[in-house]
Amino acid sequence: MALQVHLVRHAESVHNQAQQLIQSFPDAPKVGAINTSPLKRAIQTTLAGFSHILDKRYFDTKSGQGIENGATLILDPNLQERSALPCDTGSGSEDLDQAFPKLVKEGFYSPADEAVKERAKRATSRSSAVSEGLKNQKRTHIVVVTYGVFMKFLSRDSEIDLLKAGW
């Protein structure tokens, strides 16, 4: 089976946008792994939009979500958004900068083009490594849940502009 990578933009609302992925995403049964940004919106999108294919170990046992031997979930910090806005850092930039001056979107995680290109390159390498593990499996597709601007770097398509929860 041929490997296919699907880019998914995070959703705005867990209860409607993200859950629409359950009905609208076409190749769910073929997905063996989902790589997602470790920021809240991307994780929420992943858990709500792919609860029917993710392995049940990622959910509260009482929720009834997930499936036995389902898709693997991989949190990849390389997939975080480019900007230093509060919605893309997990906390207010000023608060983080004051508390952790060396840890706020600097260096490798800065919004500078070269840093973002390098993260996109690393995320692509990670997806390639994951695909090797899926090579002889029934489910060979990978979903990457990330952010709009970062997606332009990841796909190397400056025109890509998916709607929230779009793929």
Summary of the structure (lengths in Angstrom):
residues: 167
radius of gyration: 15.9
end to end distance: 21.0
largest distance: 49.9
contacts: 522
relative contact order: 0.26
helix: 46%
strand: 16%
